[in-house]
């Protein structure tokens, strides 16, 4: 049986993992993440990929790999969106058909996709984001926590063409405006949503209320079974520690018994996470050997190990020594770090004030895993920060839906008989039209509580912490704070020199030029507002880089150290080790004496051939 592995990302870079496993019966992908290195080489904050041409532009730049039969047809060939040939003849530029179509690959046939499934190890963008371009007919395999996290991230994001890893954009067609359309150019061409005959009413699992939508929402197909089979390939998802919940390794068993382990990103020094021995036991259950181990190597050059418990002690001490407001930065998807900071705040009798994004994620996780995650609304030492946005009035009109509370959708609101939050407000006599005779909310609906839904939607407006409240009693609070919140300092910091505000960095160090620039700007903000912080000497791996000031971090990496990698690799003892997601693949020779293969971008590795060579050498 022919079996090959092809690496389309994660080679000589950290992130961008894309691995294609091909057998005679089927094919699967191991992650399909964004290469931050390649993307950042062309684009920046103020130069983004063109939304209507994103796939074709990224293919031309080599940021996305040229793989036949996986990408959505309309993203490969925009001419498929023309409503009819007459419009196409008017719009198409004959001498520039590459404006519309990328000819170097074949799009996916939804009835027979080239790839039978995509395994997502975790929900970081460098492992999942480019799933956005894969055809929806290809199912996603991941843990339930990864699915919920992906859904939450999608709900609080703008749904662009490269943010379709969970929700899918509405179907569109290229049409011509009707002559009656009130505009200067009524016959203009445009991309228009494909309308449905009736406005769908869709049950919301969170509130048990059925909201009216413009069109039926579309989502990707997710399979969250931890064990299963795809085209005679048995798979098992093995939980691992990382800096986001739900991370896993993928163990594949081929029809001939060969076993392939893809580690994804993993660590063994977090809080309440899988140990090395438990991980190895799960991988080698029943005494089964691993033929090929594809391992990350982010920190293969580092033996520095700090545990999450130590980070918690340090943060608790830092907060305890501060007399004023404490600002602390940490990633909103890192729920382990959230628990650490929350416990440190509670120990110091302070309230942790978090972002609406983190609050939204916590509530989603609580709904799905109530025994593991508390309801953020009932946590005594927790509040949600309400920025001054829009017209800076603290008015409900200033905020996006998920910034008001825990709902990202309030329902269609174009007709009086729509089922939406306005109808609930009318029912409760809180707003809308109290004389609306079309309000069709059931009087005896026992499936949902209208009062709870209303309060859930407006929770932050009613209970959130505002800057002026924090300024009145700063030593009562710890505020989640990042560079992107710097404008809040105008409202938080009084025009006096004795406010005694401290900043703690509990997030990862910069790993790109743009992040380093942002950190330098962060120093500017903190210095101007006379906010105290700690720095330390930077340990450079690049000798050409000049020394500069860096924050002293209360942080533990999401990746295994050199010594932990050495332990887990040698305990598993694979026949072949393939390092990826690392700048230092050669370092693996120092920790493993078996056969190591360094992959080359887009060059297939014949597993049967290399395994045969390994057996012969033994």
N, C-alpha and C positions, 0 to 999 in steps of 0.2 A: 504494500500500500504506500503510495506517494504521500509524504507529509512535508510541508514546508512552513517556515516562519519568515515573514517579511516585516522589517521594522520601518515604518513610515514616520516615526517621530521618537523623541527620547534618546536619540543617538548624539553623543557629544553635546548634550544639553540637559538641563533640569526641567522636566515637564514636556508637554506636547506628546505624551505617550500615544502611539498608534501602532498596534501589532496585529498583523493578519496571519491567522492560522488556517492553512488550506489542507484539506484531505480530499480523497477521491469522492466522498459522499457529501461533504459540506464544508462551509467556511464560517469562521467566527472572528470577530474583532475583539481585542483586549484593549479597552479604553479608546477614546477618540477625542483627545483633548487639544486645546489651542497651544501652538508653539509660541510662547511669549517672546522667545529670542527672535524668531523669524518675523512675527507680526510687529514687534517693537522696532525692528530694523527699518520698517517702512512707514509705520503709522504712529501717531501720538494722540494726546488728549484732544488736540484741535485739528487733527487730520485723521478722520475715521474712514473706514472702508465704505464705498458707495452702497447704500442699502439695497437698491434694486439690481445691482450688478455684483453683489458681494462674492458669490461663489466663483463666478468667472474671473473676477479680478484676483482673488486669492489663488486660484489655480494657475493663472498666468505668472504670478509672482513666485510660485513654488511654495507658498505657505500652506496650501492644501495639496495632498498627494493625488496624482492622476490614477485613480482606481476605477475601472469600468463597473457599471452595474450597481452603484451604491447611492449616488446622489439624486436628489429630487429632480424630476424631469424639467419642471418649469424653471428651476434655478440654473440648469445646464443650457436649456433652450427656451428663451423667453417668447419665441414665436408661437409656442403652444398656448399662450395666453390670449391670442387674438380671438375676438368673438366670431369673426368671419373673415373670409379671404379678401373681401372688398376693403375692409379696414386695414388689413395687413398690406395690401398693395399701396395704400395711401401713405402708410407710416414708414414702412421698411426703406432703408437706404441700400439700394442694390449693390453699390460698390463697397459697402462696409457691413457685411453680414456678421462679422465678428462682434459687432455691437450687441448682437442679440443671442448668439450661439457660440458655445465653446466646442469645437469640432474634435479635439484630441481625445475625448472620452465618450463612452456611451452612458446615457443616464440609466437610472434604475427602472427595471420593469416590475411594477408593484406585484404582479402575479407570480413573478419568479425572480426575486432579488438575488444578486450574486452572494451576498452575505446573509447567513441565517440568523444571526443575532449579534448583539454588541454587549460585552460584559463591561460594566462601569465599576471600577474599584472604589471610587468615592466621588464626592460632588465638588471637588475643586475644579476651576475652569480649565486648568492645564491637563485635565483628564476627561472632561465631559463636554466642553463648550462646542466643539466642532461637530458633535452629534446633530447640531442644528441643521446641518446641510444634508444629513443622511435621509433617505426616503422613509416616511412614517411606516411603511410596510415592514421595516426591519425592527424587530422587538428589542427592547432594552432589558438586560438582566442585571439586577443589583439587589442590595438589601432593602428592606422596608424603610429603614431610617434614611438611606440615601434617596429613595424615592420621595419621601416627605420633605427632606431638605431641598431637593431639586424643585419640587412644587412650590415651596415657600419662597425660594429665591426668584423663581419665575413670576410669582404673584406680586412681588414688590419691585419688579423691574419693568422697564419699557420693553414691550415685546417687539424687538427688532428681528431682522432676518437671521442674525447670528446669536439670537437668544431663544431658539426654539428647541431646547433640550427637553422641555416638558410640554408646555402649551405650544400649539401650532397656530400660525397666523390664519386669518380668514381667507377663504378661496377668493381669488380675484380674476377678472378678465379685462383685456384692453378693449374699451368701448368708445363710442362717439356720443358726446352730449346731445340731448334732444334739442330740436330747433326752439322749443318753448323755454329752454333753460335760461334763466335771467342772468346773463353775463355778457360781457362785450364780445366774446367768441363762443356762441352757443354750439358750434359744430366741432369744438376742440376734442382731442383724443385724451383719454386718461385711463388709469388703472382703477377699476371700480369693484367693490365687493359684490360677490354673487349673493343675491338676496334669496331668502326662502319665502315660500308662499304665506306662511304663518309665523308669527313670532313665537319661538319655542319657549316653553316654561319648564325650567330645569330644577330638579330638587337639589338643594345645597346640603351636603352631608354634615357640615359644621353646625348649621342653625336649624336644620330640619324644615326650612322654609323654601318654597319653590319660587325662584326669581324669574322674571321675564328677561329674555336675552334678544339681541338683534338677530343673531344667528346661533346655531348650536355650537357650543365650545368644542374644540378638538384637542385631544391630548395624544401623546405617544403611548404605545403599548408597553407596559412595564410588567415584567415577571419577577416576583420577589421570593420565589421558592429558593431555599438555600441549597437544594439538591435537585437534579433533573437530568434530562438528556436532550441534546440537539443533534439531529442527523447522526446518530450512533456515537456521539461524543458525550460521555458522562461528565457532569460538572458538579463541583461543590464549592460554595462560597464560604470561606473561612474568615471569621471576624478577627480584625487586628486593631491595634491602637493607632490613632493618628489625631490630627488637630481638628478634625470634623467628625461628627457621629456617623456610624454606619459604614466605616471603611472596611474593606475585605480584601483577601487574596483570592485568586481563582485557581482551583485545582482541576485540571482536565485529564480524563482518562480516555485514550483513543481505543478504537475497536480491537487493535492488536495488543492492548494492555499497556502501551507506553503512557507514561504519566508526565504531564507538563505543569509546573507550578509557576504562576505569575504572581509575584508578591504584591504588586501595587506599591503604594507608599505605606510604610509601617514603622512602628516604634514600640519599645517595651518599657519606657520609663514614665508613662503618663499615670493618671489616677484611675485605679480600678480597671486597668486594661489587661489584655492577655499577656501572660508571661512567655518567655522563650520556650520553656519546657512544655507548656500547654499548647503553644503554637506548633511545635515540632511533633507533639503527640497527635494533634489533629491531622497534620499533613501525612504522617507515616502510620496512621491507624491500620492495625492488622499486619504490621510488619512490611507494608508495601514500600517499595523504593521510588524515588523520583528520578526520572531519566533526564529531564531538562528543567533547570530552575532559572527563570528570568527574574532578576532581582534589581531593585532600585539601589542606588549608591550615592545618594545626595551627600552623606557625611562619611563616606568611606575614608576620608583623609583626616577625620577628627575623632579623638577619644574623649572629648569633653562630654560628660553626662550630668545633667541636672534634672532632678525629678520634679514632678508637678507639686509634690508635697513640700519640697524645699522652696519652690516659687511661692506657694501659699504662705509659708512662714515669713518669707521676706516681705511680701506685700502687706501682710498683717502688721508687721513691725513698722514698715514705711508709713502706713496710714496712722498708726498709733503715735508716731512722733510729730504729726502735722497738727497745727492749731487752726488752720483755715480750711478752705475748700481743697479737695483732692481731685485732680483730673487724671484719668487713667486710660491708656489706649490698649485695646485688644480686639481681635477679629470677631465680628458679630456672628460668624458661623462656628466659632470655636466654643462649643457649649461646655467643654471641660474647663477652659479658662474662665468662662462666665461663672461656673460654680465656685471656682477658686476665689475669684474677686468678690463674689457675693458673700461667701463665708467670711472672708477677711473684713468686709464692710460690717457684717452683722456682729462679728466679734468685737469690733470697735464702736458698736452702738451707732452706726451710721446707716443711712439709706443709700443704696446703690441706685443711681438713676441711669437707665439704659436707653438705647435708641429704639424708635418704633420698629425698625427691621428686626432687631434681636427679640423684641417683645412678640412680634408676629410669629417668628420661628418658634419661640418657646411655647406659645399657645398651640401651634400646629402639632408640635411634638407631644404636648400634654394630651391633646385630643386622641392621638393615636397610641401613645404609651403613657397612660395616666399613672401607672405605678412607678415609672422612672423619672417623669418630669412633672413638677407641680404646676398648677394653674398660676401663671404670673400675676393674675388679678388678685390672688389671695395671699401672695407672699408679703409678709409684713414689712420687710426691710427693702422693698423694691418699688420703684416708680418708673414711669416712662417720661422722657424729656420731650417737652413741647417747645419747639423752636418758634421764633417769630418768623413767619414766612409770608409770601405773597405781599399784601399791603401792610404787613407788620402790625396788624391790629389784634392778633390772637383771636381772629374771627374764624368761624367754621368755614367761611368761603375761602380761606387762605390755604387749605390743606387738601392733599390727595387723600383718597379714601382710607388707605391703610395707615396713613399718618394720623387720622382721627381716632382710629380704634383697630379692632381685630378683623375687620372685613375688608377685602380688596375689591368687592363688587357690591353695588347697592341696587342693581337691577335696572332694566331699561325704564326710562322715565319720559316718554314722549306722548303717552296717552293716559287718560284718567283711570282706565281699567287695567293698566300694567300692574303686575305684582312686584313691588319694590319697597324700598325703605320708606319712601314718602307715604305709601299707602298704610304702612305700619304706624307712622307718625300721626296720620289722620285718625286711625283707629284708636290711638292712645290720647288723642286730642293734644298732640305736641306740635303739630305743624301741618303743612299742606292745606288742603281745602276741607274744612270740617263738614261742609254741605255736599261733598262729593257723593252723588248717588251711585256712581259706578264703582265705588270701593267694594270689592268682592271678597274681602278677607272673611273666611269662615268664622262665625261667632263662637263656635264650639270646637275649634281646632285644638285637639289635645296633643298633636305631634310636635308643636313648637310653642314657645312662650314669647309672645310679641314684645313684652317688656324687656326680657333678656336680650333679644335680638337688637332692640333699639340701644340698649346700654352697651352691648358688645361693639356696635358700630361707632359709638361716640365715646368710648371709654377714656381715651387719652385727653380729649377735650374736657371731660368732666373730672378726671382724676390725675392728669399729668402734672409733672413738676415744671414750672416756668422759671426763667432766669431770675426774675425779680424775687421770687420766693426763695431760691437758692441763695441769692445775695443777702437776704435778710438774716439767714442763719447758716453761713457757709460750712461751719464745722460739723453740721448735721449730715452732710452729703458727701458721697463719692460719685463723680460724674464720668460716665463713659465718654471718651473724647479722643478725636483723631485730627490729623491735619485738615481734613475736609470739614471740620467743625470750627475752624479757627475764627470765623466771623462771629461766633457766639461770645468771644471774649469781650466784645464791645458791650454786650448786655450783662455778662457775668461779673466782670471786674470793675469795681468802683474806681473813680478817678482819685485814688489815694495810694500812697506807697506802703501802707501797713496792712494789706489784705492777707498776706501770708498764705498764698496759694501755691500748691505743689503739683508737679506733673510727674507721673510714673509711666514709663514705657514698658508695657507688658505684651508687646507684639513683636513679630519677627523683624530681623534687620533688613535693610533695603537689599534687593537682589536685582536691581536694574538702575540704569542711569537716571531715569525719571524719578524713581523712588528716592535716590540719593539727593536729587535736587529738591524734592518735596521735604525731605528731612532737614536740609539746610534752611529752607524757608520756615520750617517749624521752629527752629532755634530763634529765628528773627522775631516771630510772633511772641514766643515765650519771653524773650529778653525785653521786648518793647513793653509788655504788660507786667514786667518784673515778677514773673512766675519762676519759682525755684525748681531745679531738676538736678539730677546727677549724671555725670559723664564718665567715660572710661577710655582707655587707649584702644584704638582699633587694631585688630590683628589682621594685617593685609596678607592675602595669598598672591596678590598681583604686585610684583616689585616695582612696576612702573607707575603705581598709583601713589599719590602724595598722601601724607598723614592728614587726617582731619578729625574734628570733634565728633564723637558719637554718643548716643544715650547709653547709660547703664541700663541694661534690660533685665526685667523680671520675666524671663521667658524660658520655655523648654521647647526644643525643636520637635517638629512632627515626624522626624526621621531618625532611624536607628544609627547609633554611633558605630565606629569601626570595630570596636570590640564586640558589640552585640551582633553586628553583621557576621563577624567571624564565627561566633558561637552558633548562630542559627544555621549558617551555611554548612559548617562542618558537622553539625548534628544531623542535618538532613542528608548531607553527602551526595549530592546529585552527580550523575555521570557527566553532565555538561552544565556549566554555569555561563549564563549570558547576562552581563551587566548592562544596565541602561539607566536613564534618569540620573546621569552623573557627568561631571566634568573630568573625572579622574578614573576612567575604567581600568587603567594600568595598575592602579593601587590594589586591585583584587588579587594580583599575583602574590601580594604580601600576606594575604589572609587565607588563600585556598590553593592547595597544591594539585587539585584535579584539573581536568581540561576546561579551559576558559575560551569562549569564542566572543570576540568583539564584533558586534553587528555593523554592517555598512548600510547606510540609508538606501531603501528600496531594492536591496539585493537579497533575493530569497536564500534561505539557509535550508538545505536538504537534510532533514533530521535523520532519515534512515542512513544516509551516507556518513554523517559525522558520528552517529552512534555506532555504526559498524567499525569505523576507524578506532573509536575509543575501545570497543570490545577487543579488537585485534591487538591493540597496544597493551591491553591488560594481560 
